[in-house]
Amino acid sequence: KGITIQSAATFCKWKSNHINIIDTPGHVDFTIEVERALRVLDGAVLVLCGVSGVQSQSLTVDRQMKRYNIPRLAFINKLDRVGSNPRKIVQELRNQLKLNACALQIPIGLEELHKGVVDIIKNKAYYFRGENGEEMVEESVPSHLMEEASEAYKVLIENIANVDEEVAELFIGEEEVPPDLLKRAIRRQTIALNFVPVFMGSAYKNKGVQLLLDGVGEYLPSPSEVKNVAFDVTKSEEKIQLKCDDNEPTVALAFKLEEGQFGQLTYMRIYQGKINKGDFIFNMKTGKKLKVPRLVRMHSNEMEDISYIGAGDVAAMFGVECASMDTFTDGKTQLAMSSMFVPESVMSLAVKPEAGAKSQASFAKALNRFIKEDPTLRVHTDDHSKEIIISGMGELHLDVYVERLRREYGVPCQVGKPSVNYRETICKKASFNYLHKKQTGGSGQYA
């Protein structure tokens, strides 16, 4: 269908910043991929369509961001499409999501005339040239956009003044707000969840993407600025604040599992300490001691072998058997991380593997693997019909797993609606007369 159904991790170096990026699906059936990513990330970019704006899934993702207190930027995409209207999208962010959102940019043209954006803080226009918009050119603001940029800047100052005292003092005194002070205030209030900076452009031709990456570095927190808490299992789960420091005892969380060609691939977020290739780590849930045979940094489907992973970083490990949301330590500490919120299933299917002993074994192995990977997938056998029932977040979600059974494990399945047991019950009193004749022998009636 051309939609994302699994989250993909990559990283990039932008200027002086090292950024780990996890791209998550937008479809509501795969909401657990967004849930697990938000559980381990320090900041997020909420991507909105410049035409459709805030959709039903945007509301779901907004609730998830608020659940984990994730600071976010918003990026209004697809401004080169017919019908795009960024001003309307900013209003939807304010009215429907109840966010203190305000644009830091205005577009230079819309639809087929979209050429770039104006940064209203720097009061500069940015054009994106080259085949893929890789060449960013800074120029002065076009004369026909001067007034609009000035109005947008006043709206920005007013919105920041509502939540930041330092800017409010200057605003009330009708003094000029220096750009550096304004940027510090935006960063402060974004991290405090009081403000959402809005960027815009068209990712297809990389228009506005460079400025968005600048915004990630300027306004979202680094791992050392985020307060992460673990629970000490030896002290009645007392809360312990973790330090983003390589020299502290290691605490890491496995947030995603994937079946790779070399075995189970486990995505890890290191909150404290570090993990070296060949180190021994302890699974706090099972108590098992495990060796780390291989560490890799993910670039979507490609892998880069690394020798160690430090605090605040995201990487993946091969050959480590565990379940999603297991905590790992180096044995020097007895800390466990909290898990994520897992929504209830909304749809069920009855599945039956086609005949054959090999099919049955592969079917059981596949289902065990799937429920380990995906907490929203539930499997049980109905007590009355003896059917195997799989439950998930929607039709597409379950279709994907049925297709994976066929492709990855060679197990074609018969799929149908779960059978329902009908039972009769007495619902009202009935009156009748009956004459009972008692007999002493032969066929008859006995009382």
N, C-alpha and C positions, 0 to 999 in steps of 0.2 A: 504493500500500500504506500510505500515511500515515506513512512514515519519512523521515528526513533522508538525502539521498544526496550533498549537497554542503555544504562548510563555508560559513558566512555570517559576514561581519564587521560589527560595529557598534561604537559607543563610547558611553560615558555619563560624566557628571560626577556623582560621588557625594561630597557634602561637599567636602573640599578636593582630592579625587583625580580625575584624568582617567584613565579606564579604557578600554582597547581590549579588546573581547571578540570572540573567534572561536568560534562554535558549530560543533562537528564532529559528523559522523554517528556512530551507535553500531554500525551494522551492519558485520560483519567484511569484507564485500566492498569497502567503501569506506575501508579502513584507511589508504590513502595520504593521505586528507584529514586524518586525525588526525596522521599522520607530518609532513606539511608544516606544520601549525599548531604542533605542539610544537617544530619546528625553530626557529621565530622568536619564540615566546612566552617570557616571563620567569617565569610561574607558571601553575598550572592548577587547576581545580575538577573533581574526579572525582565525577560524579553517579551515585548508586546508587539503585535502586528499593527502597523500604522493605519490599516484599514479596519480590521475587526475590533481592535482595542482590547478591552477587558472582557475575556470570555469566561465560561463556567470553570474551566481548568485554572484560569488565573486566580479565581477566588479560592480554589482548593490549595494551590501553591502558596498563596498569601497566608492562609491559615497555618500551613506547615511552617513557613518562615517565622510567624509570630510564636508558634509553639516552641521553637528552639532559639528564639531571640536572635535571629540572624540579621545583622545590618545589611541593607541592600541598596544597589543602584537600580534604576530602571532604564531600559534601552528600547526606544521606539524604532522598530525595524521596518523595512520595506516602504520607505518614503518614496521610492521610484514607482510604486504601483498606483494604478488609477483609483482615485477615491481616498488617498491617504490624507489624514488630518491630525497632526501631532497635538494641536491645541485641544482638540476634543478628547484625545487619549489622556492627556494630563488631567483634564476635568474628571474623567472616569476614575482615574487613580484616586482622586480626592473624594469623589462622591460615593463610588461603589466599594472601594477598598478602605476608605476612611484614612488615607495616608496624607501626611503633610508633604506632598510631592510638588516640586517646582522645577521647571526646565532651566538648565544651565546653558542651553543653546537654542538658536532658532534656525530653521532650515533655509538654505539658499535655493529656492525653487522647489516645487513638488512634482510628483508624477514623472513624466519624461523630461522635465526641465530641472530635476534635482541634480545639483552640482556639488553641494557641500553644506557646511554649517557655519554659523557665526557663534563664537565663544563670547557670551555677553559679559563675562568677568574680565577677560583680557581685552575685550572690544576689538577682536580680530576675526577676519573671515578665513576659513580653511577650505581649500579646494582639493579634490582627490583626482589625480590624473594618472595616466598610465593604463595598461590593459586591465589590471586588477586593482586599481586605486591605490597602488603601493607608494605613489609619489604624492606626498602631502605638501601643498604650497600655501604659505601664510601670506595673506594680503590684507589691505585695509577694508573696512566694512563698506559694501556698496551703498551709494547714496540713498537708494530707494528703501534700504532696510535700516537706516540709521534710527529713525523714529521708533520702529518696532523693537529694535534691540534695546533702546533706552527705556521703553515701557516695560519690557521683559526684565531688565535689570532692577527697576524699581519694585516690581512684583517679587523678585527674588529677595531683595533686601528686606522687604516687609515680612515675607514668610520666615526668614531666618530670625528677624528681630522678635517674632512671636515666641521663639523657643530659646534664644540665646541672649543672655544678659549683656554681654560685651557689645554686641551689635545693636541691641535695643537702646543702650545709652546713647550711642552715636546717632541712631535713627530718631530718637525723641529730641535730641539736641540739634537735629537737622544738619549734622556734620557729615562729611564725606567718609565712607567706609573704605579703608585701604584694601586692595585686592588680596594681599597676604593674610590680613586679619580675617577677611571674609572666608577665604579658603580654610583657615584653621577652624573657624566657627562651623562651616559646613561639615568638616571632618568630625569635629567634636559631637555635633548633634546627629550625624549619620550613625556613628558608633553607639550613641545613646538611644538609638531607635526613635528619635524625634523628628527626623527629616529624611526625605528620599530624593536625592539628586536625579534629574531625568536627562539622559543623553539621547541622541537620535542619529539616524543615518540609514544606510542600506548595506547590510552585511554581504550581500551577493557580490558587490564590487568593492568591498572594504571601505565604503564611505562612512566615516565616523568611527570606525573600529579602533584606529590608533588613539583617538581622543578618549574613547571609552577605556582603553587600557591605561591611559594616563590617569583617568578618574579612579580606576581600581587601586592604583598605587597611592593616589592622593587622599582618597576619602574612605576606603575600607581598611579595617584593622589588620595588623600583622599578627601572627600566632602568639607573639609575646604580649600583646595587648588584650588578648581574650582570656577571660577567667574560665578555666575548665576544672571541673570537680570530679574526684573519684571517691569511692567509699572504702574505708578500712575494714576488711572482713574480720579482723581480730579484735576490733573495738566496737562491736554492735553497729557496723556500717556508719561510723562517724565520717562526716564529710572532710575531705582533705583537698586543699587547693593545689593543683599541679603547676609546676614551673616549666616553662619552655626552655629547658637547658639540657645540653648533651651530657653534662657531668652528673646529673641526678639519676636515681634508679629508674629503670625503663618501665614505662606504662604505654601500651599500644592497644588499639581496638581494631579487630577485623570487621570491616563493615560490608564487604561484598565478596561473594565466592563465584568462581567461574570455572567451568570444566575446559581446560586447555589441552593442547596436544601433548604436553609433558605432565599431565596430571592436574590436580586442583590448584588453581591460581587464587591466592588470597590477597585481597586489597587491604592494606593496613594504613591507619593514621597513627603516627607517633606523637603522643602528647608530651612525653617527658623522657629524657635519656636518649639512647641510640641503640640500633641493632646492627651488628656487623655480620657479614657473610660467615657462616660457620659457627655463630654463637648458639648457645642453648637458651631457650625461652620456656616459660611455664604457662600453661593454659589455666587460668584461675577458675574456670568452670569445672574442668575435669581433673585438674591437678597433675596432668601429664607433662613430662619434660620432653621438649622437642628440639631438634637441631634445625637450623635454618640453612638448607643446602644452596639456595640460590635467591638473590635479590634482584629485582628488575624495576626499572622506571618505565611506566607505560606511556606510549604515544598512540592512543586508540588501539589498533590491532598490532602495532609494532612494539618491540621491547628493546630496552637498552640495559645491559647488565651493569650493575653498580656494586661496589664493595661494602657500602654502609648507607644507612638511612638515619638522619638526625631528627631532633625534636622539631615538631611543627610541619614535618614533611609527609607526603603521601607516596607510597610505593607498593609493590606487590611481591609476594613470596611464593615459590613453588615448593611442593612437597610437605606442606604443613597441614595436617588434618585438623579441622575445626569446624564450628558452625558460625553462621552470621551473628555478629555482635558479641563474640567471645573476647575477653580481655586477656592480654598477654603481659607478663612482667619478666624481669631477669632473675627472679627468685629472691632479690634483696628486700622486696616489699610485698605486702599482701593487699594490694589495692584492686578494686574492680570498678569498671565504668558502668554507667546506667545504659540500658538498652534504648531502642527507639519505639515510637508508637506504631502499633500494627493494627490497621483497620479490619473490621469484620468482613468476611466474604459476602458477596451479594448475589452470586449465581453458582449453580451446581450442574454437573453433567455426570451421567453414568458412562463409564468406559470399560471396555472388555477387549483384551488382546486377542488377536486371532490365534487359532489352535496351534499347539506345539510347545513342548517342554522348554525349548530354548527361548521362545517368545515370553513365556511366563517369568523366567529368571531375569531376562533383560528388562521386562516391564517393571518388576519389583525394584531392580537396581536403579532404573531411571527415575521412578517416583521418589525413592529415597534421596537421590541426588537433587531432584527438583525442590523438594520441601526443605532441604538444607540450604539451598541457594535463595529461595523465595519464601519468606514467612507468611505472605498473603495466600499462598497456595496450600489448601488443606486436603488431605486424603483420608477417607475412612470407608469401612465396609458396612453397609446397611444391615442391621440385625435381622430384619424380616425378609427383605428381598435378596440378601446376600450379594448385592451389586457393589462394585467398587465405585465410590462417588468422589469426584474431584471438585473442589469449590474454589472460586477465585473472584477477582474484582470485576469481571465482565466477560462477554462473549469472545472478544478478541484475545483477551488474556488467556483463556482456556484453549482457544484455537491454536495459539502459539505453542502451548505445551503438547497438544495432541500432534501437531506437525513435527515438533522436536523429537517426540517418541518415534515417529516414522523415519525421520532423516538421520538422527544421531545414533539411535539404538536399533534401527531396523525392525521396529515393532508397529505394524499397522493396527489400528484399533477401530472397533465398532463403537460409535458414539451415539448416545440418545438421551432423552430426558429420564431422570430417575423415576423408577416405578413407585406408585403410591399405594399403600395398603388400605383397602376399604374395609371398615368394620361396621357391623350392625349393632345398634344399641336400642334399648327400650326407651321410648320417648313419651308414651302416655298410657294410661290405664285403659284396658279393654274389658267389658263385661260379657259373660256368656253363661249358658246353662248346660250341664252335662249329667247324664244319668249313668252311674257306675253300677254294673251288675257283677256281684261277686260270685265266682264259680269255684267248685271244689276240685275239679279235674279237667283234663283236656285243655285245648287252647282257649285262652280267655284273658280276662283282666285280673290283675293281682294288685292288692293294695298293701 
